[in-house]
């Protein structure tokens, strides 16, 4: 396994950020669809956090532990 995953293209980075902002707008409503999107966003944000920083995503448990150890200031953002 390579030391770090391949870098995302600038286009892919922009696409993920745009998707995130659209999701934030959509979850501002108070309905079942907004609740579903809120959960979807939370699930995706952790994976995207690692992808955008060119770090391996090793599943939620390992990723939370990694954040707690090395980037604890970002934990509360999730």
Order of alpha helices (4+ residues) and beta strands (2+ residues): alpha-alpha-alpha
